[in-house]
Amino acid sequence: MRQLRASPTRRPELIERVAIVAQSPLSPCLPFIASASLPTPTIAAVREALFNALADPDLTETRAALGLTGARIARPADYDRVIEIERDAVAKGYARLA
């Protein structure tokens, strides 16, 4: 959905041909990831740079084009919803989530 909301200003003719036929439950997006071997100070610097970019008024247009509205440091428990969705799909006969 985020991409569809970001696109009308750039390609409105594509949006006119789109119809939403169903919606899935909300779940977390893919995280920003880096190597697990990065030193803690490097991880802190990358996080700081990301959060600074998300707050920089000069990057407002760029964030809008990318559909970025914010970020936060995720915890493993934040992804429990994805596991719930998978269990529900398996219970309904789906072999795996696409």
Secondary structure as GFF3:
##gff-version 3
##sequence-region A 1 98
A	DSSP	alpha_helix	2	6	.	.	.	ID=ss1
A	DSSP	alpha_helix	12	15	.	.	.	ID=ss2
A	DSSP	alpha_helix	40	55	.	.	.	ID=ss3
A	DSSP	three_ten_helix	57	59	.	.	.	ID=ss4
A	DSSP	alpha_helix	60	66	.	.	.	ID=ss5
A	DSSP	three_ten_helix	76	79	.	.	.	ID=ss6
A	DSSP	alpha_helix	80	91	.	.	.	ID=ss7
###
